[in-house]
């Protein structure tokens, strides 16, 4: 089981969950979680997901793993696999935080293709549950294995949001609080991704200049604190999210590298999804098809994957312009 395939459950959110008149008279909070997840997994199959055994049974205990991700004070790895990892304890990490930036993570479930419904997930908010399940199920899709880690995480994050919103609309109604909240999550995460990516690029350049001897270490550390302060402020200004943490996992290089795994390519895949029409609940299958790798290719480097999606986006945009021009031509002929 790869250490990166994690499901972190956020603080529980109390919600008043009713449905409008003529909607299904079901309160999401009243639905047993196992039945809700079963319905969600059936919905996933209809949308084109590959079947997995994730979340198919209840667990009597939580799977808790205390992990310590860490890296140098002036080093920003590109994803969580490049972070150093040690096991911690309930009280923290046996790592000198004067020498390293540390992210202490309490993992309560890890998707391996067979993960059960843990007590923590069973008690999580409905919105969190509806995002976690399709995220991990899509992550375990064998057809996604050809993509590098950062592409898979961004794709699974996006599909998790879209599937959750589409299911909430079907299950609870278009006027339900669940659907209204979840329908906003993809764009809020996009805004977070843009903030994280921009500041990560600035910090990486700062650390490069430090390695090249262009800036003294003491000055670099001052600038680092200032940049992380700006990052924290920009994330705090985002609208509140219901299924993910709008802040960094930790306000240091380790937390930034961890989040960067999910955010780096999210804006690109978000645009690919929009071009594929995937932001309409009935067209979720189009996003899933657009995010899977082409047949006949076993693996891609990160650079190759990015180039592939940029070509797809460019082709779709060109096709859209051609269709628009064709429609205008038809109208002009009809007016003659």
C-alpha positions as CSV (number, residue, x, y, z in Angstrom):
1,X,0.0,0.0,0.0
2,X,1.5,3.3,-1.0
3,X,1.9,5.8,1.8
4,X,0.4,8.6,-0.3
5,X,-3.0,7.0,-0.8
6,X,-4.6,8.5,2.3
7,X,-8.0,9.5,3.5
8,X,-7.8,12.3,6.1
9,X,-11.1,13.0,7.8
10,X,-11.7,16.7,8.7
11,X,-13.4,18.0,11.8
12,X,-17.1,17.1,11.8
13,X,-19.5,19.7,10.5
14,X,-22.9,19.9,12.1
15,X,-25.5,20.4,9.4
16,X,-29.3,21.0,9.1
17,X,-30.1,18.8,6.1
18,X,-33.6,19.2,4.6
19,X,-34.9,18.9,1.1
20,X,-37.2,21.4,-0.6
21,X,-40.8,20.6,-1.5
22,X,-41.2,18.1,-4.3
23,X,-37.7,16.9,-3.7
24,X,-37.0,13.5,-2.2
25,X,-38.1,13.7,1.5
26,X,-34.8,12.2,2.8
27,X,-32.5,13.8,5.3
28,X,-28.9,13.0,4.5
29,X,-27.9,13.0,8.2
30,X,-30.6,10.3,8.9
31,X,-29.4,7.9,6.1
32,X,-27.2,5.1,7.5
33,X,-23.7,5.7,6.2
34,X,-23.1,2.2,4.9
35,X,-26.3,2.5,2.8
36,X,-25.3,5.9,1.5
37,X,-21.9,4.7,0.5
38,X,-23.5,1.6,-1.2
39,X,-25.7,3.9,-3.2
40,X,-22.8,6.1,-4.1
41,X,-20.7,3.2,-5.3
42,X,-23.6,2.0,-7.5
43,X,-23.8,5.6,-8.9
44,X,-20.0,5.4,-9.6
45,X,-20.4,2.3,-11.7
46,X,-23.2,3.9,-13.8
47,X,-20.8,6.9,-14.4
48,X,-18.1,4.7,-15.7
49,X,-15.9,4.0,-12.6
50,X,-14.0,0.7,-12.4
51,X,-15.4,-1.4,-9.6
52,X,-13.3,-1.7,-6.4
53,X,-13.7,-3.3,-3.0
54,X,-13.1,0.0,-1.1
55,X,-15.7,0.9,1.5
56,X,-17.6,-2.3,1.0
57,X,-17.7,-3.3,4.6
58,X,-17.6,-1.8,8.1
59,X,-14.6,-2.0,10.3
60,X,-14.9,-2.4,14.0
61,X,-11.7,-0.3,14.6
62,X,-9.9,2.6,13.2
63,X,-6.7,2.1,11.2
64,X,-4.6,4.8,12.7
65,X,-1.0,5.4,11.5
66,X,1.0,8.3,12.8
67,X,3.3,9.6,10.0
68,X,6.0,12.2,10.0
69,X,6.7,13.7,6.7
70,X,9.8,16.0,6.7
71,X,12.2,17.9,4.6
72,X,15.0,20.5,4.8
73,X,14.3,24.0,5.8
74,X,15.3,25.3,2.4
75,X,14.1,22.4,0.3
76,X,10.8,22.0,-1.4
77,X,10.1,18.5,-2.9
78,X,7.7,18.3,-5.8
79,X,5.4,15.7,-4.2
80,X,4.8,13.6,-1.1
81,X,6.8,10.7,-2.4
82,X,9.9,12.8,-2.3
83,X,9.4,13.8,1.3
84,X,11.2,11.8,4.0
85,X,8.9,9.6,6.1
86,X,9.1,8.2,9.6
87,X,6.5,6.7,11.8
88,X,5.5,8.8,14.8
89,X,3.5,8.3,17.9
90,X,0.2,9.7,19.2
91,X,2.3,12.5,20.8
92,X,4.2,13.6,17.7
93,X,7.3,13.0,15.7
94,X,10.8,12.1,16.8
95,X,12.4,14.6,14.5
96,X,14.4,17.8,15.3
97,X,12.1,20.6,14.1
98,X,15.0,23.0,14.4
99,X,16.6,21.2,11.5
100,X,13.6,20.1,9.5
101,X,10.2,21.2,8.4
102,X,7.8,18.5,9.7
103,X,4.2,17.6,8.8
104,X,2.7,15.3,11.5
105,X,-0.2,13.3,9.9
106,X,-2.7,11.1,11.7
107,X,-3.9,8.7,9.0
108,X,-7.2,7.1,9.8
109,X,-7.7,5.2,6.5
110,X,-5.7,4.3,3.5
111,X,-7.2,3.2,0.2
112,X,-5.6,0.0,-1.1
113,X,-8.6,-1.2,-3.1
114,X,-10.0,-3.1,-0.1
115,X,-10.2,-0.4,2.6
116,X,-13.2,-0.8,4.9
117,X,-15.5,2.0,6.2
118,X,-13.7,3.0,9.3
119,X,-15.4,4.5,12.4
120,X,-13.9,7.9,11.5
121,X,-15.4,7.9,8.0
122,X,-18.7,6.6,9.3
123,X,-18.9,9.7,11.5
124,X,-17.6,12.2,9.0
125,X,-19.8,14.9,7.4
126,X,-21.9,13.7,4.5
127,X,-20.0,16.1,2.2
128,X,-16.7,14.6,3.3
129,X,-17.9,11.1,2.8
130,X,-19.3,11.8,-0.6
131,X,-15.9,13.2,-1.8
132,X,-13.6,10.6,-0.1
133,X,-15.3,7.5,-1.6
134,X,-15.1,8.5,-5.3
135,X,-11.7,10.1,-4.8
136,X,-10.2,6.8,-3.6
137,X,-12.2,4.6,-5.9
138,X,-11.0,6.6,-8.9
139,X,-7.4,6.5,-7.5
140,X,-7.6,2.7,-7.5
141,X,-8.8,2.6,-11.1
142,X,-6.3,0.3,-13.0
143,X,-6.6,2.5,-16.1
144,X,-5.1,5.4,-14.2
145,X,-1.9,3.6,-13.2
146,X,-0.1,4.9,-16.2
147,X,-0.2,8.5,-14.9
148,X,2.5,9.9,-12.6
149,X,1.5,10.6,-9.0
150,X,0.7,14.3,-9.2
151,X,-1.6,13.7,-12.3
152,X,-3.4,10.8,-10.5
153,X,-3.9,12.8,-7.3
154,X,-5.2,15.9,-9.2
155,X,-7.5,13.8,-11.3
156,X,-8.9,11.8,-8.3
157,X,-9.4,15.1,-6.4
158,X,-11.4,16.6,-9.3
159,X,-13.5,13.5,-10.0
160,X,-14.2,13.1,-6.3
161,X,-15.7,16.6,-6.2
162,X,-17.7,16.2,-9.4
163,X,-19.0,12.7,-8.5
164,X,-20.0,13.9,-5.0
165,X,-22.0,16.9,-6.4
166,X,-23.6,14.8,-9.1
167,X,-24.6,12.1,-6.6
168,X,-25.9,14.7,-4.1
169,X,-28.1,16.3,-6.8
170,X,-29.6,12.9,-7.7
171,X,-29.9,11.6,-4.1
172,X,-31.0,14.7,-2.2
173,X,-32.2,17.1,-4.9
174,X,-31.0,20.2,-6.6
175,X,-32.1,22.5,-3.8
176,X,-30.5,20.4,-1.1
177,X,-27.8,21.9,1.1
178,X,-25.5,18.9,0.2
179,X,-25.7,19.6,-3.5
180,X,-25.4,23.4,-3.1
181,X,-22.3,23.0,-0.9
182,X,-20.6,20.3,-3.0
183,X,-21.2,22.1,-6.3
184,X,-19.0,24.9,-5.1
185,X,-16.1,22.7,-4.0
186,X,-14.3,22.2,-7.4
187,X,-13.9,26.0,-7.9
188,X,-12.9,26.6,-4.3
189,X,-10.2,24.0,-4.6
190,X,-9.1,25.5,-7.9
191,X,-8.6,28.9,-6.1
192,X,-6.6,27.1,-3.4
193,X,-4.5,25.3,-6.1
194,X,-3.7,28.5,-7.8
195,X,-2.5,30.0,-4.5
196,X,-0.5,27.0,-3.5
197,X,1.1,26.6,-6.9
198,X,2.1,30.3,-7.2
199,X,3.7,30.4,-3.8
200,X,5.4,27.0,-4.3
201,X,7.0,28.4,-7.5
202,X,8.2,31.5,-5.6
203,X,9.7,29.5,-2.7
204,X,11.4,27.0,-5.1
205,X,13.0,30.0,-6.8
206,X,14.1,31.5,-3.5
207,X,15.7,28.2,-2.4
208,X,17.5,27.9,-5.8
209,X,19.0,31.3,-5.3
210,X,20.1,30.3,-1.8
211,X,21.8,27.2,-3.2
212,X,23.5,29.3,-5.8
213,X,24.8,31.7,-3.1
214,X,22.9,34.7,-4.4
215,X,21.1,35.3,-1.1
216,X,22.3,34.7,2.4
217,X,20.6,32.0,4.4
218,X,19.4,34.3,7.1
219,X,17.7,36.5,4.5
220,X,16.2,33.5,2.8
221,X,14.7,32.3,6.0
222,X,13.2,35.8,6.6
223,X,11.7,35.8,3.1
224,X,10.4,32.3,3.6
225,X,8.5,33.3,6.7
226,X,7.0,36.2,4.8
227,X,5.9,34.1,1.9
228,X,4.3,31.5,4.1
229,X,2.5,34.3,5.9
230,X,1.1,35.6,2.6
231,X,0.1,32.0,1.6
232,X,-1.7,31.5,4.9
233,X,-3.6,34.8,4.5
234,X,-4.7,34.0,1.0
235,X,-6.0,30.6,2.0
236,X,-7.8,32.0,5.0
237,X,-9.6,34.4,2.6
238,X,-11.0,31.6,0.6
239,X,-14.7,30.6,1.1
240,X,-15.1,27.8,3.7
241,X,-15.0,24.3,2.2
242,X,-17.0,21.4,3.4
243,X,-15.0,18.4,2.1
244,X,-11.4,19.5,2.3
245,X,-9.1,21.8,4.3
246,X,-8.6,25.1,2.6
247,X,-5.4,25.7,4.5
248,X,-2.1,23.9,4.0
249,X,-1.6,20.6,5.7
250,X,1.3,22.3,7.6
251,X,2.6,25.8,7.2
252,X,6.1,24.8,6.1
253,X,7.9,23.0,3.2
254,X,6.7,19.6,4.2
255,X,3.0,20.6,4.3
256,X,3.4,22.6,1.1
257,X,5.1,19.7,-0.8
258,X,2.3,17.3,0.4
259,X,-0.5,19.6,-0.8
260,X,1.4,20.4,-4.0
261,X,1.0,16.8,-5.1
262,X,-2.8,17.4,-5.3
263,X,-2.7,21.0,-6.6
264,X,0.1,21.3,-9.1
265,X,-1.9,19.9,-12.1
266,X,-5.4,20.5,-10.8
267,X,-5.9,23.8,-12.8
268,X,-5.0,22.0,-16.1
269,X,-7.3,19.1,-15.4
270,X,-10.1,21.4,-14.3
271,X,-9.9,23.1,-17.7
272,X,-9.8,19.7,-19.5
273,X,-13.0,18.8,-17.6
274,X,-14.7,22.0,-18.5
275,X,-13.8,21.5,-22.1
276,X,-15.2,18.0,-21.9
277,X,-18.5,19.2,-20.5
278,X,-17.9,17.4,-17.2
279,X,-19.2,20.0,-14.9
280,X,-22.7,19.1,-15.7
281,X,-23.8,16.2,-13.4
282,X,-25.2,14.2,-16.3
283,X,-21.8,14.4,-18.1
284,X,-19.5,13.1,-15.4
285,X,-18.7,10.2,-17.6
286,X,-17.1,12.6,-20.1
287,X,-14.7,13.9,-17.6
288,X,-13.8,10.4,-16.5
289,X,-13.1,9.4,-20.1
290,X,-11.1,12.6,-20.7
291,X,-8.8,12.0,-17.7
292,X,-8.0,8.4,-18.4
293,X,-4.8,7.8,-20.4
294,X,-4.9,6.7,-24.1
295,X,-5.0,3.0,-24.7
296,X,-1.8,1.4,-25.8
297,X,0.5,3.3,-23.6
298,X,1.6,1.9,-20.2
299,X,3.2,4.9,-18.5
300,X,3.9,8.6,-18.9
301,X,6.4,10.9,-17.3
302,X,5.0,14.0,-15.7
303,X,6.2,16.1,-18.6
304,X,4.6,13.8,-21.1
305,X,1.3,13.7,-19.2
306,X,1.1,17.5,-19.0
307,X,1.9,17.8,-22.7
308,X,-0.8,15.2,-23.5
309,X,-3.5,17.1,-21.6
310,X,-2.4,20.4,-23.1
311,X,-2.8,18.9,-26.5
312,X,-6.2,17.6,-25.7
313,X,-7.3,20.9,-24.3
314,X,-6.0,22.8,-27.4
315,X,-7.8,20.3,-29.7
316,X,-11.1,20.6,-27.8
317,X,-10.8,24.4,-27.8
318,X,-10.1,24.4,-31.6
319,X,-13.0,22.1,-32.2
320,X,-15.3,24.3,-30.2
321,X,-14.2,27.4,-32.2
322,X,-14.8,25.4,-35.4
323,X,-18.3,24.4,-34.3
324,X,-19.1,28.0,-33.3
325,X,-17.9,29.3,-36.7
326,X,-19.9,26.6,-38.5
327,X,-23.0,27.6,-36.5
328,X,-22.5,31.3,-37.4
329,X,-22.1,30.4,-41.1
330,X,-25.4,28.4,-41.0
331,X,-27.2,31.4,-39.5
332,X,-25.8,33.8,-42.1
333,X,-27.0,31.4,-44.9
334,X,-30.4,31.1,-43.3
335,X,-30.7,34.9,-43.2
336,X,-30.2,35.2,-47.0
